[in-house]
Amino acid sequence: MKNLSLIFNAVLLIAVIVLFVLVLGKKSNSEVVNMVKEGDSLVVQKLPIAYVNIDSLLLNYTFAKNANEALISKQESSRATLNAKARQLQAEMDDFNRNLENQAFLSRERAENAQRDIIQKQQELQQLEANLTQQLMEQQQKMSEQLRDTVNAFLKDYNKSGKYQLILSNTGNDNILFAGKGYDITEEVIKELNDRYAKGKK
């Protein structure tokens, strides 16, 4: 999945570079421009392209912040549960070893039963850890899907006028090496997303 994302990002970067080289050629007022012929003259137009900085979106979109806090809270709760059970099991193992060294078991059968009980509890603890990890991964995936669906649905509505032909996502400056200030619509998108989210919570 990570390799697929890297390949997609590389292809996207190459496509953007080709677009810059073949179509754009010139910059005006620090923005990428397109020359359009109107009658006998050429008119400078800003291309219908924009981008959203995903890092800023995740840090400032209330839904994303709330979902991330819920995920962190569940992670901490899971860790606390595992630590408590691990401490309890360690205490039982220490007690078993003391009894074994002091020959406190009345019979070999009782010692073996106690050992089997500890092994079973170790296995149960490992299974609990696997289950909690799986739950966290599922919650994280669900959160990512909800965030993606919410943003995609918003952008369709946001661009219903057809102002933009292409809206890119930019994460850590991976996809866009340079863009004029007018192409960054992150702040406006975050503001409108938060407004919608606040209205939906009422």
C-alpha positions as CSV (number, residue, x, y, z in Angstrom):
1,M,0.0,0.0,0.0
2,K,2.8,2.4,0.9
3,N,4.7,1.5,-2.4
4,L,1.4,2.2,-4.3
5,S,1.1,5.6,-2.7
6,L,4.7,6.4,-3.5
7,I,4.2,5.4,-7.1
8,F,1.0,7.4,-7.3
9,N,2.8,10.5,-5.8
10,A,5.7,10.1,-8.3
11,V,3.3,9.8,-11.3
12,L,1.4,12.8,-10.0
13,L,4.6,14.9,-9.6
14,I,5.7,14.0,-13.1
15,A,2.3,14.9,-14.5
16,V,2.4,18.3,-12.7
17,I,6.0,19.0,-14.0
18,V,4.9,18.1,-17.5
19,L,1.9,20.4,-17.2
20,F,4.2,23.2,-16.0
21,V,6.6,22.7,-18.8
22,L,4.2,22.2,-21.7
23,V,1.3,24.5,-20.9
24,L,2.3,27.2,-18.5
25,G,5.7,28.5,-19.3
26,K,5.3,31.9,-17.6
27,K,4.4,33.2,-14.2
28,S,2.6,36.4,-13.5
29,N,2.2,37.9,-10.0
30,S,3.8,34.7,-8.5
31,E,0.9,32.6,-9.9
32,V,0.8,30.0,-12.7
33,V,-1.0,31.5,-15.6
34,N,-2.5,30.4,-18.9
35,M,-2.5,32.5,-22.1
36,V,-5.9,32.5,-23.8
37,K,-6.6,34.1,-27.2
38,E,-9.5,36.5,-27.2
39,G,-10.1,38.1,-30.6
40,D,-6.7,39.5,-31.7
41,S,-5.1,39.7,-28.2
42,L,-3.8,37.3,-25.6
43,V,-5.4,37.4,-22.2
44,V,-3.6,36.1,-19.0
45,Q,-5.8,33.7,-17.0
46,K,-5.1,31.9,-13.8
47,L,-5.5,28.2,-14.4
48,P,-8.4,26.4,-12.7
49,I,-6.2,24.5,-10.2
50,A,-6.0,24.7,-6.4
51,Y,-4.5,22.6,-3.6
52,V,-5.2,21.8,0.0
53,N,-2.5,21.3,2.6
54,I,-3.6,18.1,4.3
55,D,-1.2,18.6,7.3
56,S,-2.9,21.9,8.1
57,L,-6.3,20.3,7.5
58,L,-5.6,17.6,10.0
59,L,-4.3,20.0,12.6
60,N,-7.2,22.5,12.2
61,Y,-10.3,20.7,11.1
62,T,-12.4,20.1,14.3
63,F,-13.7,16.7,13.1
64,A,-10.2,15.5,12.5
65,K,-8.9,16.8,15.8
66,N,-11.9,15.2,17.7
67,A,-11.4,11.8,15.9
68,N,-7.7,11.9,16.7
69,E,-8.3,12.6,20.3
70,A,-10.8,9.8,20.5
71,L,-8.3,7.4,19.0
72,I,-5.5,8.5,21.4
73,S,-7.9,8.1,24.3
74,K,-8.8,4.5,23.2
75,Q,-5.1,3.8,22.7
76,E,-4.3,5.0,26.3
77,S,-7.2,3.0,27.7
78,S,-6.0,-0.2,25.9
79,R,-2.5,0.4,27.2
80,A,-3.7,0.8,30.7
81,T,-5.8,-2.4,30.5
82,L,-2.9,-4.4,29.2
83,N,-0.4,-3.0,31.8
84,A,-2.8,-3.8,34.7
85,K,-3.3,-7.4,33.4
86,A,0.5,-7.8,32.8
87,R,1.3,-6.6,36.3
88,Q,-1.3,-9.0,37.8
89,L,0.1,-11.9,35.7
90,Q,3.7,-11.0,36.8
91,A,2.6,-11.1,40.4
92,E,1.1,-14.5,39.9
93,M,4.2,-15.8,38.2
94,D,6.4,-14.5,41.1
95,D,4.1,-16.1,43.6
96,F,4.3,-19.4,41.6
97,N,8.1,-19.3,41.5
98,R,8.3,-18.6,45.2
99,N,6.0,-21.5,46.0
100,L,8.0,-23.8,43.7
101,E,11.3,-22.8,45.3
102,N,9.9,-23.3,48.8
103,Q,8.2,-26.6,47.8
104,A,4.9,-25.1,49.0
105,F,2.9,-27.2,46.6
106,L,1.4,-30.2,48.3
107,S,1.8,-32.3,45.1
108,R,3.4,-32.3,41.7
109,E,0.0,-32.3,40.2
110,R,-1.0,-29.0,41.9
111,A,2.3,-27.4,40.7
112,E,1.6,-28.5,37.1
113,N,-2.0,-27.2,37.4
114,A,-0.8,-23.8,38.6
115,Q,1.8,-23.7,35.8
116,R,-0.8,-24.5,33.2
117,D,-3.1,-21.7,34.6
118,I,-0.2,-19.2,34.3
119,I,0.5,-20.3,30.7
120,Q,-3.2,-20.0,29.8
121,K,-3.3,-16.5,31.3
122,Q,-0.2,-15.5,29.3
123,Q,-1.9,-16.7,26.1
124,E,-5.1,-14.8,27.0
125,L,-3.0,-11.6,27.6
126,Q,-1.4,-12.0,24.2
127,Q,-4.8,-12.5,22.6
128,L,-6.2,-9.5,24.3
129,E,-3.2,-7.4,23.1
130,A,-3.9,-8.6,19.5
131,N,-7.6,-7.8,19.8
132,L,-7.0,-4.3,21.2
133,T,-4.4,-3.6,18.4
134,Q,-6.9,-4.8,15.8
135,Q,-9.7,-2.6,17.2
136,L,-7.4,0.4,17.2
137,M,-6.4,-0.2,13.6
138,E,-10.0,-0.6,12.6
139,Q,-11.0,2.6,14.4
140,Q,-8.1,4.5,12.7
141,Q,-9.1,3.2,9.3
142,K,-12.8,4.1,9.9
143,M,-11.7,7.6,11.0
144,S,-9.5,8.0,7.8
145,E,-12.4,6.9,5.6
146,Q,-14.8,9.2,7.3
147,L,-12.4,12.1,7.0
148,R,-11.7,11.4,3.3
149,D,-15.4,11.0,2.5
150,T,-16.3,14.2,4.4
151,V,-13.6,16.3,2.7
152,N,-14.4,14.8,-0.8
153,A,-18.1,15.5,-0.4
154,F,-17.4,19.0,0.8
155,L,-15.0,19.8,-2.1
156,K,-17.7,18.6,-4.6
157,D,-20.1,21.1,-3.1
158,Y,-17.5,23.8,-2.7
159,N,-16.6,23.5,-6.4
160,K,-20.1,23.2,-7.7
161,S,-19.6,26.4,-9.7
162,G,-16.9,24.6,-11.6
163,K,-14.3,27.2,-10.7
164,Y,-11.6,24.5,-10.4
165,Q,-10.8,21.7,-12.8
166,L,-8.3,20.2,-10.4
167,I,-7.9,20.3,-6.6
168,L,-4.8,18.6,-5.4
169,S,-3.8,17.4,-1.9
170,N,-0.4,18.4,-0.6
171,T,1.1,16.6,2.4
172,G,4.4,17.8,3.8
173,N,5.2,19.5,0.5
174,D,5.4,16.1,-1.2
175,N,3.2,16.7,-4.2
176,I,3.7,20.4,-4.8
177,L,7.2,21.9,-4.9
178,F,6.1,25.4,-5.7
179,A,2.7,27.1,-6.2
180,G,1.6,30.7,-6.2
181,K,-0.2,31.9,-3.1
182,G,-3.5,32.1,-5.0
183,Y,-3.6,28.4,-5.5
184,D,-3.6,27.4,-1.8
185,I,-7.2,27.2,-0.7
186,T,-6.5,25.4,2.6
187,E,-7.6,28.2,5.0
188,E,-10.9,28.7,3.2
189,V,-11.6,25.0,3.1
190,I,-10.8,24.5,6.8
191,K,-13.0,27.5,7.8
192,E,-16.0,26.2,5.8
193,L,-15.5,22.6,6.9
194,N,-15.4,23.7,10.6
195,D,-18.5,25.9,10.0
196,R,-20.4,22.9,8.6
197,Y,-19.1,20.6,11.4
198,A,-20.3,23.1,14.0
199,K,-23.7,23.4,12.4
200,G,-24.0,19.6,12.2
201,K,-23.2,19.2,16.0
202,K,-26.0,21.5,17.0
